[in-house]
């Protein structure tokens, strides 16, 4: 079992959540902020079997995009999502 923690730009969340729900993938959504530009983000938590990881990865790649931001400090690439995949030793529903 895997735990996926994804920090996603707010502008992608609605489409991402709709796609996960359409695919029957359950997601916990947490509001968050931070990063270099202090922009609005949402943190998603997903529990998944390893066999579902490719499908989840494809959904993230389909919906979220890396973008370039230009400001007075220069040009920067902003990730649409930063994703961590963690091994889960035990999972319980109570």
N, C-alpha and C positions, 0 to 999 in steps of 0.2 A: 504494500500500500504506500501511496505517496501523498504528501501534503504540498499543494501548490500555493505559494504566496505571490500574488501579482499586484504590483503598484502600477495603476493605469491612469492616463490622463482622463479627466472628467468627460471630455468631449466624445470619448469612445464608449463610455459605460453603457448607455442605453442600447446601442446596437449590439454590444457584446453580451449584455444580460439577455436580450431577446434571443440571440443565437444559442446561448447556453440552454435556455429554457426550451427552445424548439428541439434541441438535441437530447433533452432529458438529463442534463448535467446540472446538479444542484450546487449553488454558489452562496457563500456568505459575503455580504458587502459591508465594508466599513469606510466611513469618510476619513480622509487623511489629507495632510498637506506637508509641504516641505520641498527639499531639493534646492538647487541653485537659484531657480527663478520663483520659488515660493508659490507655484501655481497649484490650482486645485487638482487633487488626485483622489482616487478611490483605491482602497486595498481590497482585493478579492482573496478569499480563502476557499480552496477546493480540495476535497478529499477524492482520491482517484486510485483505481487499480492501474498498475503499470501498462496494461493493455490499452487503456484509454488515453495515454499521454500523447500519442501522435495526433489523435483527433482534437484534443484540447489545444495542442500546439498549432495545428492548422487553423483553428478558430481564431486564436490570438493573432496569427499572421495575416489572416483575411481581413480582420476588422481594424487592428491598430497599425499605425504607420509611424516611422521615424520622420521627423520634419526638421527643417533648418529654421533657426531664428536669427534674425539680424537685429542688432541694437548698437548703442554707442560703444559697447565693449568689444564688438566684433560679431563673428558668425559662429553659431553653435548648433550642434545636432541634438535634438530632443527625442528621446525614445518614447514611443507610444505606450510601451509597457516594459517594465522590468520584472522578470519572472524568476522565482526561486523554486526549485523542486527539492523536497526534503524527504528522506526515508522515514516512514512511520513504523515504529516497532509494534504498536498496539493502538487500535481504534475501538471506541465504545460508544454506543448510543444508549442513553439512560432516560 
